[in-house]
Amino acid sequence: MVKNREYLCSVNRINEPIVEKDQRAIALLLLRLILLDPGSDPLHPDMGVGIRRYRFTVETLDELKERVATQIDTYLPDYSASDVSIIINENHTCNIEITVGNTIYTYDSNEAPVPITLTDFVEGSV
């Protein structure tokens, strides 16, 4: 079964492709979609959340939440029933939590390659 598998661009000790499966594959697909900037893939120019645009200022968190949900619906339709939440941390960063089935996948802004720091946060926009 190919669903819930993601092939990496590397091989193991016996030169077989390394494959992530199940929850690790889903996490990798979601992370790639969040980090990808729109326009990076010429075959799918609208693909990607483009989290870098939200790095220092999020005028409304609803825009980020909607962008993540729309991207999942469009490019990862097997997970379109997922629930997207934006969680505000005490240090003015936010995490993206995506629930697929019984698993919560978190883009932890404190440990992520592109942290989201909120300098313009309007109460009640989540």
Residue pairs with C-beta under 8 A, 6 or more apart in sequence:
3 78
4 21
4 22
4 25
4 26
5 19
5 20
5 21
5 25
6 19
6 20
6 24
6 25
6 28
6 29
7 17
7 18
7 19
7 20
8 17
8 18
8 19
8 20
10 17
10 18
11 17
11 18
12 18
19 25
20 28
23 103
26 79
26 100
26 103
26 105
27 105
29 76
30 72
30 76
30 79
30 98
30 105
30 107
31 107
33 47
33 48
33 49
33 68
33 71
33 72
33 75
33 76
34 49
34 51
34 68
34 96
34 107
35 48
35 49
35 51
35 113
35 114
36 47
36 48
36 49
36 50
37 48
37 50
37 52
38 45
38 46
38 47
38 48
38 50
39 45
39 48
40 47
40 48
41 47
41 48
44 75
46 74
47 71
47 74
47 75
48 71
49 64
49 67
49 68
49 71
50 67
51 107
51 114
51 116
52 114
54 64
54 116
55 114
55 115
55 116
55 117
56 117
56 119
57 118
57 119
57 120
58 64
58 94
58 116
58 118
58 120
58 121
59 120
59 122
60 122
60 125
61 86
61 88
61 94
61 121
61 125
61 126
62 125
62 126
64 86
64 96
64 116
65 84
65 85
65 86
65 126
68 84
68 96
68 98
69 82
69 84
72 79
72 80
72 82
72 84
72 98
73 80
79 98
79 100
81 100
82 98
82 99
82 100
83 98
83 99
84 96
84 97
84 98
85 96
85 97
85 98
85 99
86 94
86 95
86 96
86 97
86 126
87 94
87 95
87 96
87 97
88 94
88 118
88 121
88 126
89 95
89 109
89 110
91 110
92 117
92 118
92 119
92 121
93 109
93 110
93 115
93 116
93 117
93 118
94 109
94 116
94 118
95 106
95 107
95 108
95 109
95 110
96 106
96 107
96 109
96 116
97 104
97 105
97 106
97 107
98 104
98 105
98 106
98 107
99 105
109 115
109 116
109 117
